[in-house]
Amino acid sequence: MKEYRWATLGCGEIAKQLAENMKKQGRTLYGVGNRTHEKAVSFAKTYGVTKVYDRVQDMFVDEDLDIIYISTPHNTHIPYIKEALRNGKHVLCEKSVTLNSAELDEAVQIARDNRVVFGEAMTIYHMPLYKKLREIVRSGRLGPLRLIQMNFGSYKEYDEKNRFFNRNLAGGALLDIGVYAISFVRWFMTEAPDQITSQVKFAPTGVDEQAGILLMNECQEMASISLSLRAKQPKRGMVAFDKGYIEIYEYPRAHQAVITYTEDNSREVIEEGNTDDALLYEILDMERAVSGEADEMHLEYSQDVMRIMTKIRNDWDLKYPEEV
């Protein structure tokens, strides 16, 4: 397979992990761009990046560049995505990929029109554990899916300038941590939920700091989700089937799951992949999609998840400045 040239747009923690995972393959990032040029220069020196773009826009028209990883704040994604796709670049964008489903649907159409690969950097779609669990579920040995229970909570000191609570940076629990829980639900559900209800507690800035969500699809598969930015709780996913249930802790980058078979209460531990290689799995799946070898980007799942989150925020009447 061809060795593709990658650039990162953004120099934060995710970009660092991207560079480090490239090194595991004996490769380096080709390019880096950032709104603050000095940070891009420093990043390039640290990780041996070949090219620093003087302007972000220069990245989009670089004929030697193949794939752009976007890891800037949520509310900046869509203009960068559209410009990159229109210039024929393949794009892998950090979650949440856009603010709402209208933005995402527009980006998907642009990618199709320009025959390039576009995907969301959602770890759940790429970690080997989830691919293994899908094989087990599809084998039928657990029976039909009944119920999914999800938790994701962290304690953040309230600061209106912090991105988690800042409305101008598309803050809030749903887009930052809820996207993991809903993506997990979508991975295991037979089809997308069409019944969506929720409750919310707002932070003083007007973004969601805590929420409860109930989902159900036409197959009567159900899910309940608890999210909080102000109360620590385990990142736990539980998927209950007719003949057993799966438990996963630290599920956004999980490498281990436990299956309990309800007939005899026996347990099976499933281990696949490595938590530290989460970005590497995304890189490999993206390159397979670009090469035409296999498309495991699950963009249709990203669209389903974004429709759910858009419906929930509409119910809350929560809009960000870019959406007004």
N, C-alpha and C positions, 0 to 999 in steps of 0.2 A: 504494500500500500504506500502511496505517496506520502512523504513527510510534509505536512501542512505547516504553513507559517501562521502563528497566532499572535495577536496583540491584545493587550488588556486596556480597556477604557475604565480607568479608576485605579487607585493605588492603595486601597484599604486592605483589610485582613484577608478578604477573599482573593484579591489579586496576589497577595503573598503566597497563599496556599496554592494558587494556580501555578506560580513560578516554581515553587518547591516540588510540586507533583510532576511538572515538566522535567525537572532535574532527575527524578527517579527513572526516567526513560533515557537519560543521557542527552536531554534536549534543553534548549533555552527558549524563552519567549522571543519572538522576532521584534515586537514593538510595544511601546507603552505610550499612552496619552492620558492627560489629566487636566482638569480645569486650572489647577495650580501647576504651572510648568516646572517649578523648582522641585516639587514632589516627584514628578515624573523622572527628572534627571537623577535624583537621589535613588529612586527605585531601580532605575536602569543600572546604576553603578553597583548596587547591592546584589542584583540578580543576573548581571551579565547580559542585559537586554541590548540587542543590536541597535535598535532605532528608537529615538525619542522624537515624538511629533511636536513641533512648535505650536501647532494649533490642533485642536481635536478634529476639526474638519479635514485636515490633511490625511488623517488615518483612513477616512472613507474612500479616498480617491487614490490610495497607494496601490498600484497595479501588482506589486509583489506580495501583497498581503492576502491571505485566504480567509481566516476566521477571526472574528472579533468577539471577545468576552466582555460583556458590559456589566460592571458592578458598582455603578453610581447609585445615588438615592432613587427610590421608587419613582418619584415624580419627574425624574429626568429621563427615564428609560425610553418613552415612546418617540420623542424627536430623534434621539440617537439611533434607535432601532430602524426607523423609517429611512433615514438618510443612508445608513449602512446597507440595508437591503436594496434600496434603489440603485446603489452603486455596485451591486453584484457581490457583496460580501456575505458570507455565511455568518450567522449571529447566534451565539449562546448568551442568554441574558439571565442575570441573577433574579431570584424570586423577590417579591412578586413581580412577574414579568412586565405587567402594566398596571395602571390604576383601576381599569374597568374593562368590561367585555367588549365595548365598542372599540376601544383602542387596540385590544388584542386581535379582534376580528379584522380590523383594517391592516394590521401588520402581517397577519397570516396571508391575506390576499396579495399584499405587495411581494411577499416571499414567493408565492406561487407564480405571480406575473413575471418575476425575475429569475425563476428557477434556481433558487438558493435555499439552503437549509436554515431553518429558524427553530430554536428550541429554548425552553426554560431550564435553567440550571437547578432543577429540583432533585435533590439527592435520592429521594425515595424511588424515583423512576430508574435509577442507575445503579444503586447498591446491589451487589450480587445476592445478598440475603433475600431481597424482595423478589428477585427473579426465581430463586429457588422455591420460595414460599408459593409463588404463583403456580409452579409446576405441581406442588403438593396439592394445592386447592383444586386445580383442574383435573387431577387424577381421580377425584371423587371420594377419596378415603375419609374426608371429614364431613361429607354430606353437604347439603345446601347451607348457605350463609343465612344467619338469623339477625345478629346484632353486632355493632361495633361501638366500643366505648373509648374515647380519646381524652387525654389530659395533656396540657402544656401550660405551665405556669412558671414565671420567674418574678423575682422581687426587684423592682427598679425604684430607686429613690426618685420621688417626683421632682422633675426639673422641666419647666416649660420649654427650655432651649434644647433639651435632649431630643434626639431624633425620634425616640419611642413615643414621645408625647407632643411633638411639634407638628401642628397641622400643616405648616408650610413645607414640611419634609415628608408628607403623607404618613405621619405616625399613626400608632394605634396597634392593638393586639391582632386584629384580623389579618391585615396585610403582612405583618412581620412574623407572627408565629402561627396564626390560624391557617395560613396557606399550607403549612406542613400537615396539620391535622386533616384538613379537607382533602389534600392530595393523597394521604394515606387511605382515607375512606374511599376515594374514587378508585384507587388501585385494587381494592378488594371487592367493591360492589360490582355486580353483574352489569349494571347500567347506571347512568347518572341519576341522582336524586331529583325528583320533580316536586316534592313537598318539603318546604323549607320554612322553619319557624325559629325565632331567636329572642333572647333578652339581652340587654346591654346596660352597662354602667359606664358613664362618660367621665373622663378626666376633666379638670377645670379648663383645659385648652379646647375641649369639645371633641377630642378623639376618643375612641373606645379603649378603655383600660381593662375591661373585664366583660366576658360574654359567655352565654350558654346557647348552644345551637342544637336543633333537632332536625334530622334529615331522614327521608324515606323515598324509595323509588317504587316503580310500578310492580316490581317483584316482591314488594313488602319487606325488603331488606331495610333495616333501620340503623341509625347511628346517632350517638349523642356526643357532644364536644364541649369541654370546659376550657376556657382560656383566661389567663390573667397576667397582667404586667405588674401586679401589686401583691401577689401571693405565690410563694414558691410551691410547686407541686411537681410530682414526677412526670417526665416525658414518657408516658405509658400509653401503649395501644393494645387493646384487647379485641380480638376478632372471634366471635362465637358462632360455631356451626352446629349442625344437628348432632354430630358425633364427637365433637371436641372443640377446644378453643386454643387460640394462639395468643401468647403474651410477648410483647416486645417493649423493652425499656430503652430510653435514649433513642427513640425511633427515627429521628431525622437522619442519623448516620449509623444505624444499627448494623451490627455484624452477628448478633445472636438472637434467636427466638426460642421459646419453649412451647411445645405443643402438649396439651393434656388431653388424653382420650377419655371421654366421660364414661364409657362402658366399664372400664376396669381401673380408671384413675391413674393409668400409667403415663409417664412423661417421656418426651423425646426432645433433646436439645439439638437445634439446627444452628450450625455455624458456617457462615460464608463471608468471604471478603475481609477487609480491614478498615476500621473506622478512619484511620489516618489517610487512606487512599481515596476518600470520597470524591475529591476533585479529579483524580486520575480516571475514575470510572466514567465521569462526565466527559472528560477529554476523549476517551476511547470510543464511547458511544457516538459522540458528535462526529468524530473522524470516520467512523463506519458509515454514518448517514451521509456525510459529504461524498465519500467514495462510491456510494451506491451499494455497498456490501449488505447493509441492514439498517432499517430505520427503527430505532428504539428510543426516539426522542419523546414520543407520546404527547405530541402537541395537542391532540384532540382532548386528552385529559386536562391539560392546562386550560383549554377553552372551557371545559365543563366546570372546573374549579373556579375560574374567573367569573363565569355566569352566576355561580352560587354566591360568591363574595359580593358581586355587584348587586344581586337581589337583596342580600342581607343589609348592605349599606343603604340601599334605597329605602328599605323598611325603617331603618334608623334615621333617615334623612341626614346622613353624614356624607358631605361632599367636600372635596379638597379644592383649594383655590383654582387649580387648573380645570376643574370640572364645572365651575359655576358659569 
